[in-house]
Amino acid sequence: MKVMGYSKMAEPLAIRAVELYAHSDGLNSKATMSALWNLGQVYIDNGKPAKAEQVFRTIAAYNAKRPRDGTVMPYQVLRAWSKTLRTLGRTRDADKVEAQLESTSSKNQVKRKP
């Protein structure tokens, strides 16, 4: 629905998807976090950055506790979280998230031999 431009209609469905995944797979499952990601995107589209910020913060905390292969789009989540914080006027918090993003990406870059 979101892709077709119906973000307002997509919000209750995205919330329901999170509820269903949380019930079937648990609150701290990768499937639930992926559903939360979709909900966060819908919140952004619907002009609800404060709700989106809470969602992105939750996913980032989940990712911080997981090995790399168990995470949910770690770079995209940090970027979306930072952008949302800036929208909310929380520049210092956004700077901290961006520093975390830079640290994470520099640790994972493979150095190439000349």
Backbone as JSON, one array per atom type, in Angstrom:
{
  "sequence": "MKVMGYSKMAEPLAIRAVELYAHSDGLNSKATMSALWNLGQVYIDNGKPAKAEQVFRTIAAYNAKRPRDGTVMPYQVLRAWSKTLRTLGRTRDADKVEAQLESTSSKNQVKRKP",
  "N": [[0.82, -1.18, 0.0], [1.95, 1.22, 0.8], [3.87, 1.63, -1.19], [2.25, 2.1, -3.35], [1.34, 4.58, -2.8], [-0.42, 4.93, -0.73], [0.01, 5.65, 2.05], [-1.3, 6.47, 4.4], [-3.29, 4.57, 4.67], [-1.69, 2.39, 4.91], [-0.52, 2.48, 7.4], [-2.09, 1.35, 9.71], [-2.04, -1.3, 8.89], [0.68, -1.88, 8.84], [1.26, -1.61, 11.54], [-0.26, -3.71, 12.52], [1.08, -5.86, 11.33], [3.53, -5.8, 12.72], [2.57, -6.45, 15.27], [1.61, -9.07, 14.8], [3.98, -10.46, 14.03], [5.47, -10.11, 16.37], [3.93, -11.56, 18.14], [4.02, -14.16, 17.03], [6.78, -14.71, 16.54], [8.18, -13.47, 18.54], [9.22, -10.56, 20.43], [11.87, -9.8, 20.06], [12.78, -10.68, 17.53], [14.18, -11.2, 14.26], [12.34, -11.0, 12.19], [10.28, -9.5, 13.37], [11.65, -7.12, 13.81], [12.18, -6.39, 11.17], [9.58, -5.9, 10.28], [9.08, -3.74, 11.95], [10.86, -1.9, 10.83], [9.57, -1.38, 8.37], [7.27, -0.17, 9.39], [8.39, 2.12, 10.55], [9.21, 3.49, 8.24], [6.72, 4.02, 7.12], [5.71, 5.72, 9.09], [7.44, 7.91, 8.69], [6.68, 8.69, 6.09], [4.12, 9.51, 6.7], [4.45, 11.8, 8.13], [5.22, 11.61, 10.83], [7.63, 11.92, 12.58], [8.55, 11.64, 15.26], [7.47, 9.24, 16.19], [8.65, 7.54, 14.33], [11.33, 7.86, 15.02], [11.48, 6.55, 17.49], [11.02, 3.94, 16.66], [13.25, 3.45, 14.94], [15.3, 3.74, 16.8], [14.79, 1.54, 18.45], [15.26, -0.62, 16.69], [17.96, -0.17, 16.14], [19.07, -0.65, 18.67], [18.48, -3.36, 18.92], [20.05, -4.34, 16.78], [22.6, -3.72, 17.76], [23.04, -5.64, 19.63], [23.39, -7.98, 18.29], [25.12, -10.37, 16.19], [26.78, -9.58, 13.1], [25.46, -10.9, 10.91], [22.95, -11.28, 11.94], [21.58, -8.97, 12.01], [19.31, -6.24, 11.18], [19.33, -4.53, 8.42], [21.62, -2.66, 9.14], [23.08, -0.27, 8.4], [21.25, 1.27, 6.94], [19.3, 1.64, 8.89], [20.66, 3.17, 10.84], [21.21, 5.45, 9.29], [18.6, 6.34, 8.65], [17.66, 6.81, 11.23], [19.38, 8.87, 12.1], [18.74, 10.91, 10.23], [16.06, 11.3, 10.91], [16.32, 12.2, 13.53], [17.55, 14.66, 13.03], [15.47, 15.94, 11.67], [13.78, 16.27, 13.81], [15.14, 18.19, 15.15], [17.17, 17.46, 16.82], [20.14, 17.7, 16.86], [22.64, 17.12, 18.11], [22.23, 14.48, 19.03], [21.84, 13.26, 16.56], [24.39, 13.63, 15.46], [25.87, 11.9, 17.08], [24.79, 9.41, 16.36], [25.56, 9.37, 13.68], [28.32, 9.28, 14.0], [28.54, 6.77, 15.09], [27.68, 5.31, 12.9], [29.74, 5.87, 11.05], [31.88, 4.69, 12.41], [31.08, 2.03, 12.47], [30.95, 1.42, 9.71], [33.61, 1.83, 8.94], [34.95, -0.16, 10.33], [34.1, -2.39, 9.01], [35.02, -2.25, 6.44], [36.94, -3.63, 3.85], [40.36, -3.76, 3.54], [42.22, -3.09, 0.69], [44.89, -4.45, -1.19], [47.58, -2.64, -2.66]],
  "CA": [[0.0, 0.0, 0.0], [2.84, 2.37, 0.87], [4.5, 1.79, -2.5], [1.24, 2.61, -4.27], [0.98, 5.93, -2.41], [-1.48, 4.9, 0.27], [0.68, 5.55, 3.34], [-2.27, 6.59, 5.49], [-3.95, 3.27, 4.8], [-0.67, 1.39, 5.22], [-0.1, 2.54, 8.81], [-2.67, 0.32, 10.58], [-1.6, -2.62, 8.43], [2.07, -2.05, 9.29], [1.19, -1.84, 12.99], [-0.77, -5.08, 12.7], [2.16, -6.79, 10.96], [4.45, -5.84, 13.86], [1.9, -7.21, 16.33], [1.57, -10.49, 14.43], [5.33, -11.02, 14.13], [5.84, -10.13, 17.79], [3.19, -12.65, 18.76], [4.46, -15.47, 16.53], [8.23, -14.9, 16.58], [8.74, -12.8, 19.71], [9.55, -9.14, 20.26], [13.27, -9.62, 19.64], [13.1, -11.51, 16.37], [14.55, -10.47, 13.06], [11.11, -10.74, 11.44], [9.6, -8.39, 14.03], [12.43, -5.91, 13.55], [11.95, -6.02, 9.76], [8.25, -5.29, 10.24], [9.23, -2.42, 12.56], [11.5, -1.04, 9.82], [8.52, -0.94, 7.46], [6.42, 0.76, 10.13], [9.14, 3.37, 10.65], [9.14, 4.15, 6.94], [5.36, 4.54, 6.98], [5.62, 6.89, 9.96], [8.13, 9.02, 8.01], [5.81, 9.13, 4.99], [2.9, 10.12, 7.25], [4.8, 12.99, 8.88], [5.28, 11.29, 12.26], [9.03, 11.62, 12.84], [8.79, 11.23, 16.65], [7.18, 7.81, 16.25], [9.68, 6.86, 13.54], [12.58, 7.87, 15.79], [11.38, 5.47, 18.49], [11.16, 2.67, 15.93], [14.64, 3.29, 14.49], [16.11, 3.53, 18.01], [14.55, 0.16, 18.87], [15.96, -1.51, 15.77], [19.41, 0.03, 16.35], [19.42, -1.36, 19.91], [18.44, -4.78, 18.55], [21.24, -4.61, 15.96], [23.81, -3.6, 18.58], [23.18, -6.86, 20.44], [23.44, -9.13, 17.4], [26.24, -10.47, 15.25], [26.53, -8.9, 11.82], [24.49, -11.59, 10.06], [21.64, -11.3, 12.58], [21.06, -7.6, 12.1], [18.32, -5.79, 10.21], [19.8, -3.36, 7.67], [22.23, -1.78, 10.13], [23.47, 1.04, 7.88], [20.04, 2.0, 6.6], [18.63, 2.01, 10.14], [21.39, 4.3, 11.43], [21.0, 6.64, 8.44], [17.22, 6.8, 8.84], [17.56, 7.33, 12.59], [20.07, 10.16, 12.1], [17.93, 11.86, 9.46], [14.86, 11.58, 11.69], [16.73, 13.05, 14.64], [17.76, 16.01, 12.49], [14.14, 16.48, 11.42], [13.23, 16.64, 15.11], [15.97, 19.24, 15.72], [18.08, 16.86, 17.81], [21.39, 17.66, 16.1], [23.7, 16.4, 18.85], [21.93, 13.06, 18.99], [22.1, 12.84, 15.19], [25.85, 13.55, 15.3], [26.31, 10.66, 17.76], [24.39, 8.27, 15.52], [26.42, 9.39, 12.49], [29.64, 8.79, 14.43], [28.39, 5.31, 15.21], [27.61, 4.8, 11.53], [31.09, 5.93, 10.49], [32.68, 3.69, 13.11], [30.63, 0.71, 12.02], [31.32, 1.19, 8.32], [35.06, 1.75, 8.81], [35.36, -1.46, 10.85], [33.69, -3.45, 8.1], [35.63, -2.09, 5.12], [38.07, -4.51, 3.57], [41.48, -3.04, 2.97], [42.73, -3.72, -0.52], [46.33, -4.33, -1.41], [47.86, -1.81, -3.86]],
  "C": [[0.87, 1.26, 0.0], [3.43, 2.67, -0.5], [3.52, 2.41, -3.5], [0.75, 4.0, -3.86], [-0.12, 6.02, -1.37], [-0.9, 4.76, 1.68], [-0.29, 5.64, 4.51], [-2.96, 5.26, 5.74], [-2.96, 2.18, 5.22], [-0.33, 1.36, 6.71], [-0.77, 1.48, 9.69], [-2.26, -1.1, 10.18], [-0.17, -2.9, 8.89], [2.11, -2.31, 10.8], [0.74, -3.27, 13.26], [0.3, -6.11, 12.36], [3.17, -6.92, 12.1], [3.84, -6.68, 14.99], [1.91, -8.71, 16.04], [2.95, -11.15, 14.53], [5.78, -11.1, 15.58], [5.16, -11.29, 18.5], [3.74, -14.01, 18.32], [5.95, -15.73, 16.72], [8.9, -14.28, 17.81], [9.14, -11.37, 19.38], [10.95, -8.94, 19.69], [13.66, -10.56, 18.5], [13.45, -10.63, 15.18], [13.31, -10.11, 12.23], [10.35, -9.56, 12.04], [10.33, -7.08, 13.75], [12.28, -5.45, 12.1], [10.59, -5.37, 9.59], [8.29, -3.9, 10.87], [9.87, -1.43, 11.58], [10.44, -0.49, 8.86], [7.6, 0.07, 8.13], [7.11, 2.12, 10.26], [9.09, 4.17, 9.36], [7.75, 4.74, 6.7], [5.17, 5.77, 7.86], [6.29, 8.1, 9.32], [7.22, 9.58, 6.92], [4.58, 9.86, 5.5], [3.2, 11.32, 8.13], [4.8, 12.78, 10.39], [6.71, 10.93, 12.65], [9.31, 11.17, 14.29], [8.52, 9.73, 16.82], [8.23, 7.01, 15.48], [10.99, 6.79, 14.31], [12.59, 6.76, 16.82], [11.59, 4.1, 17.84], [12.61, 2.45, 15.53], [15.57, 3.07, 15.68], [15.99, 2.09, 18.49], [15.32, -0.83, 17.99], [17.48, -1.39, 15.94], [19.87, -0.69, 17.61], [19.43, -2.86, 19.67], [19.7, -5.15, 17.77], [22.52, -4.6, 16.78], [24.07, -4.87, 19.39], [23.34, -8.11, 19.59], [24.72, -9.16, 16.59], [25.81, -9.89, 13.9], [25.45, -9.59, 10.99], [23.09, -11.66, 10.68], [20.97, -9.94, 12.65], [20.03, -7.33, 11.0], [18.82, -4.48, 9.62], [20.49, -2.32, 8.55], [22.59, -0.38, 9.61], [22.24, 1.89, 7.56], [19.31, 2.47, 7.86], [19.33, 3.21, 10.78], [21.21, 5.58, 10.61], [19.6, 7.21, 8.64], [17.04, 7.41, 10.22], [18.19, 8.72, 12.68], [19.24, 11.23, 11.39], [16.68, 12.26, 10.24], [15.19, 12.47, 12.89], [16.95, 14.48, 14.18], [16.42, 16.69, 12.19], [13.51, 16.98, 12.72], [14.05, 17.73, 15.8], [16.95, 18.74, 16.77], [19.45, 16.61, 17.16], [22.48, 16.89, 16.82], [23.47, 14.9, 18.84], [22.2, 12.49, 17.59], [23.6, 12.7, 14.93], [26.4, 12.27, 15.94], [25.99, 9.43, 16.93], [25.26, 8.21, 14.28], [27.84, 8.94, 12.82], [29.62, 7.28, 14.57], [28.35, 4.67, 13.82], [28.99, 4.78, 10.89], [31.99, 4.87, 11.11], [32.35, 2.29, 12.63], [31.09, 0.43, 10.6], [32.83, 1.08, 8.15], [35.59, 0.42, 9.34], [35.11, -2.58, 9.85], [34.26, -3.3, 6.69], [36.83, -3.02, 5.0], [39.17, -3.68, 2.96], [42.04, -3.8, 1.79], [44.22, -3.48, -0.65], [46.56, -3.51, -2.68], [48.35, -2.63, -5.01]]
}
